[in-house]
Amino acid sequence: MSDFESSSRPDSGTTAAAARTARDKASEGTDLVADKAGDVADTAKEQAADVAGEVTARAQDVVGELRDQLERQARSQTQRLADNVRRLADDLHDMSRNGDSDSSATGAVRQLADRGHQAASRLESRGPDGLLSDLQDFARRRPGVFLAGAALAGFATARLAKGAKSAGDDAARSASATDRSTGREAAGAPDAHPTAPSSDLSPSYEGSIAPGPGPGPVRASEPFPDPQS
């Protein structure tokens, strides 16, 4: 009995040692998996942060490019407006020089031309930002006049657009009527090269002389004479 107990004790010790080893290995594997999972999570976070940074930077670049384009267009439009104002001021100045120098109307036109030149120079020097600031200041100082001017400008723009559309429709109708009239004239016009009447090419023996059996000629249109007569 003692021999059996002594022989079973080493087996129990070996099993316990193997169990401890398995537990240690499992714990090490769990720790390793946890470490790897943490590394993967950290890497994913870093990549997500990099992508978010790239997207943000790209969006800022696009917004900057759009802002630059809008600023260039605004400067171009402002320069065009300044050129138009200066051209109008030049025309008014020429009108005032050709008018009576003692007339009050000529003096008013000259003052308007001078103010036009000043406004054109101000537009060129301050640009679209200055124009916007001037409009805002004017709207704050005189809101009623500003709203009335905006409404008048909108009405004038609508009238111009409607007039342009009506002119285009009238031109299209006129062109269509001209085409129909031209088609009718072409259909009723005589042929420029009339066909000559066809002549009968078959020979006519009327009035021709045919030899007869008797003395003297006999006409083909006459019946042949009886030889016994």
SULBELQUI-V973595 format. One record per residue. N is the residue number from 1. RES is the residue in one letter. NEAR is the number of other ideal C-beta (glycine too) atoms within 10 Angstrom. Layout:
n=N res=RES near=NEAR
n=N res=RES near=NEAR
This chain:
n=1 res=M near=5
n=2 res=S near=6
n=3 res=D near=7
n=4 res=F near=8
n=5 res=E near=8
n=6 res=S near=9
n=7 res=S near=9
n=8 res=S near=10
n=9 res=R near=10
n=10 res=P near=9
n=11 res=D near=9
n=12 res=S near=9
n=13 res=G near=10
n=14 res=T near=10
n=15 res=T near=10
n=16 res=A near=10
n=17 res=A near=10
n=18 res=A near=10
n=19 res=A near=10
n=20 res=R near=10
n=21 res=T near=10
n=22 res=A near=10
n=23 res=R near=10
n=24 res=D near=10
n=25 res=K near=10
n=26 res=A near=10
n=27 res=S near=10
n=28 res=E near=10
n=29 res=G near=10
n=30 res=T near=10
n=31 res=D near=10
n=32 res=L near=10
n=33 res=V near=10
n=34 res=A near=10
n=35 res=D near=10
n=36 res=K near=10
n=37 res=A near=10
n=38 res=G near=10
n=39 res=D near=10
n=40 res=V near=10
n=41 res=A near=10
n=42 res=D near=10
n=43 res=T near=10
n=44 res=A near=10
n=45 res=K near=10
n=46 res=E near=10
n=47 res=Q near=10
n=48 res=A near=10
n=49 res=A near=10
n=50 res=D near=10
n=51 res=V near=10
n=52 res=A near=10
n=53 res=G near=10
n=54 res=E near=10
n=55 res=V near=10
n=56 res=T near=10
n=57 res=A near=10
n=58 res=R near=10
n=59 res=A near=10
n=60 res=Q near=10
n=61 res=D near=10
n=62 res=V near=10
n=63 res=V near=10
n=64 res=G near=10
n=65 res=E near=10
n=66 res=L near=10
n=67 res=R near=10
n=68 res=D near=10
n=69 res=Q near=10
n=70 res=L near=11
n=71 res=E near=13
n=72 res=R near=10
n=73 res=Q near=11
n=74 res=A near=15
n=75 res=R near=14
n=76 res=S near=11
n=77 res=Q near=12
n=78 res=T near=19
n=79 res=Q near=15
n=80 res=R near=11
n=81 res=L near=16
n=82 res=A near=19
n=83 res=D near=13
n=84 res=N near=13
n=85 res=V near=20
n=86 res=R near=18
n=87 res=R near=12
n=88 res=L near=16
n=89 res=A near=19
n=90 res=D near=14
n=91 res=D near=13
n=92 res=L near=20
n=93 res=H near=17
n=94 res=D near=12
n=95 res=M near=15
n=96 res=S near=21
n=97 res=R near=12
n=98 res=N near=8
n=99 res=G near=14
n=100 res=D near=10
n=101 res=S near=9
n=102 res=D near=7
n=103 res=S near=11
n=104 res=S near=8
n=105 res=A near=11
n=106 res=T near=16
n=107 res=G near=14
n=108 res=A near=12
n=109 res=V near=19
n=110 res=R near=17
n=111 res=Q near=12
n=112 res=L near=15
n=113 res=A near=21
n=114 res=D near=14
n=115 res=R near=13
n=116 res=G near=20
n=117 res=H near=16
n=118 res=Q near=12
n=119 res=A near=18
n=120 res=A near=21
n=121 res=S near=13
n=122 res=R near=15
n=123 res=L near=22
n=124 res=E near=17
n=125 res=S near=9
n=126 res=R near=14
n=127 res=G near=16
n=128 res=P near=18
n=129 res=D near=12
n=130 res=G near=14
n=131 res=L near=18
n=132 res=L near=13
n=133 res=S near=11
n=134 res=D near=14
n=135 res=L near=12
n=136 res=Q near=11
n=137 res=D near=10
n=138 res=F near=13
n=139 res=A near=15
n=140 res=R near=9
n=141 res=R near=9
n=142 res=R near=12
n=143 res=P near=10
n=144 res=G near=8
n=145 res=V near=11
n=146 res=F near=15
n=147 res=L near=11
n=148 res=A near=11
n=149 res=G near=13
n=150 res=A near=12
n=151 res=A near=10
n=152 res=L near=10
n=153 res=A near=10
n=154 res=G near=10
n=155 res=F near=10
n=156 res=A near=10
n=157 res=T near=10
n=158 res=A near=10
n=159 res=R near=10
n=160 res=L near=10
n=161 res=A near=10
n=162 res=K near=10
n=163 res=G near=10
n=164 res=A near=10
n=165 res=K near=10
n=166 res=S near=10
n=167 res=A near=10
n=168 res=G near=10
n=169 res=D near=10
n=170 res=D near=10
n=171 res=A near=10
n=172 res=A near=10
n=173 res=R near=10
n=174 res=S near=10
n=175 res=A near=10
n=176 res=S near=10
n=177 res=A near=10
n=178 res=T near=10
n=179 res=D near=9
n=180 res=R near=10
n=181 res=S near=10
n=182 res=T near=10
n=183 res=G near=10
n=184 res=R near=9
n=185 res=E near=9
n=186 res=A near=8
n=187 res=A near=7
n=188 res=G near=7
n=189 res=A near=8
n=190 res=P near=5
n=191 res=D near=6
n=192 res=A near=5
n=193 res=H near=5
n=194 res=P near=7
n=195 res=T near=6
n=196 res=A near=6
n=197 res=P near=5
n=198 res=S near=6
n=199 res=S near=6
n=200 res=D near=6
n=201 res=L near=5
n=202 res=S near=6
n=203 res=P near=6
n=204 res=S near=8
n=205 res=Y near=11
n=206 res=E near=7
n=207 res=G near=8
n=208 res=S near=10
n=209 res=I near=10
n=210 res=A near=12
n=211 res=P near=8
n=212 res=G near=15
n=213 res=P near=9
n=214 res=G near=12
n=215 res=P near=6
n=216 res=G near=7
n=217 res=P near=9
n=218 res=V near=16
n=219 res=R near=13
n=220 res=A near=13
n=221 res=S near=10
n=222 res=E near=9
n=223 res=P near=7
n=224 res=F near=11
n=225 res=P near=12
n=226 res=D near=8
n=227 res=P near=8
n=228 res=Q near=4
n=229 res=S near=5
